[in-house]
Amino acid sequence: MTDPSTPPIDLQRYVAATAAAIGLSIAPEDMPAVVGVFANLARVAAPLMEFPLPPDAEPSPVFMAGGLRR
């Protein structure tokens, strides 16, 4: 269940800040479509994000070409 004390994410601001952080420019006319994709991703991911994990859960390793990275 969603935590009611958590404010909703401003996706427009999130996309703009994330793009700036990684040096990606998004044309103003493309921003609504990019924000729309993020809104859809958030909607699809919501049930997974609400799934409770046990306190002893550990992250899985990341497998990369050339070896294992933790």
The 8 nearest C-alpha neighbors of each residue, nearest first, counted from 0:
[[1, 49, 2, 50, 46, 3, 48, 51],
 [0, 2, 3, 49, 5, 45, 4, 48],
 [1, 3, 4, 5, 0, 6, 49, 7],
 [4, 2, 5, 1, 6, 0, 7, 49],
 [3, 5, 2, 6, 1, 7, 0, 8],
 [6, 4, 3, 2, 7, 1, 8, 0],
 [5, 7, 4, 8, 3, 2, 9, 1],
 [8, 6, 5, 9, 10, 3, 4, 2],
 [7, 9, 10, 6, 13, 12, 11, 5],
 [10, 8, 12, 11, 13, 7, 14, 6],
 [11, 9, 13, 12, 8, 14, 34, 38],
 [10, 12, 14, 13, 9, 34, 15, 30],
 [11, 13, 15, 10, 9, 14, 16, 17],
 [12, 14, 10, 16, 11, 15, 17, 9],
 [15, 13, 17, 11, 16, 12, 10, 18],
 [14, 16, 12, 18, 13, 17, 19, 11],
 [17, 15, 19, 13, 18, 14, 12, 20],
 [16, 18, 20, 14, 19, 15, 13, 21],
 [17, 19, 23, 15, 21, 20, 16, 14],
 [18, 20, 22, 16, 17, 21, 23, 15],
 [21, 19, 17, 18, 22, 16, 23, 15],
 [20, 22, 18, 19, 23, 17, 16, 24],
 [21, 23, 19, 20, 18, 24, 17, 25],
 [24, 22, 18, 21, 19, 25, 20, 17],
 [25, 23, 18, 26, 22, 19, 15, 21],
 [26, 24, 27, 30, 29, 23, 18, 15],
 [25, 27, 29, 28, 30, 24, 31, 23],
 [28, 26, 30, 29, 25, 31, 24, 32],
 [27, 29, 26, 30, 31, 32, 25, 33],
 [30, 28, 26, 27, 32, 31, 33, 25],
 [29, 31, 33, 27, 32, 28, 34, 25],
 [32, 30, 34, 33, 29, 35, 28, 27],
 [31, 33, 35, 30, 34, 29, 36, 28],
 [34, 32, 30, 36, 35, 31, 29, 37],
 [33, 35, 37, 31, 36, 32, 11, 30],
 [36, 34, 32, 38, 33, 37, 31, 39],
 [35, 37, 39, 33, 38, 34, 40, 32],
 [36, 38, 40, 34, 39, 35, 41, 33],
 [39, 37, 35, 41, 36, 40, 34, 42],
 [38, 40, 42, 36, 37, 41, 43, 35],
 [39, 41, 37, 43, 42, 38, 44, 36],
 [42, 40, 44, 38, 39, 43, 45, 37],
 [43, 41, 39, 45, 40, 44, 38, 46],
 [42, 44, 40, 41, 45, 39, 46, 47],
 [43, 45, 41, 47, 42, 46, 40, 48],
 [44, 46, 48, 42, 47, 43, 41, 49],
 [47, 45, 49, 48, 44, 50, 43, 42],
 [48, 46, 50, 44, 49, 45, 43, 51],
 [47, 49, 45, 46, 50, 44, 51, 1],
 [48, 50, 46, 47, 0, 51, 45, 1],
 [51, 49, 47, 48, 52, 46, 0, 45],
 [52, 50, 49, 53, 48, 47, 0, 54],
 [51, 53, 54, 50, 56, 55, 49, 57],
 [52, 54, 55, 56, 51, 57, 50, 58],
 [55, 53, 56, 52, 57, 51, 58, 50],
 [54, 56, 53, 57, 52, 58, 51, 59],
 [57, 55, 53, 54, 52, 58, 59, 51],
 [56, 58, 55, 59, 54, 60, 53, 52],
 [59, 57, 60, 56, 61, 69, 55, 52],
 [58, 60, 57, 61, 69, 62, 56, 68],
 [61, 59, 69, 62, 58, 68, 67, 57],
 [60, 62, 68, 69, 63, 67, 59, 58],
 [63, 61, 67, 60, 68, 66, 64, 65],
 [62, 64, 66, 67, 65, 61, 68, 60],
 [65, 63, 66, 62, 67, 68, 61, 60],
 [66, 64, 63, 67, 62, 68, 61, 69],
 [65, 67, 63, 64, 62, 68, 61, 69],
 [66, 68, 62, 63, 61, 69, 60, 65],
 [67, 69, 61, 62, 60, 66, 63, 65],
 [68, 60, 61, 67, 59, 62, 58, 63]]
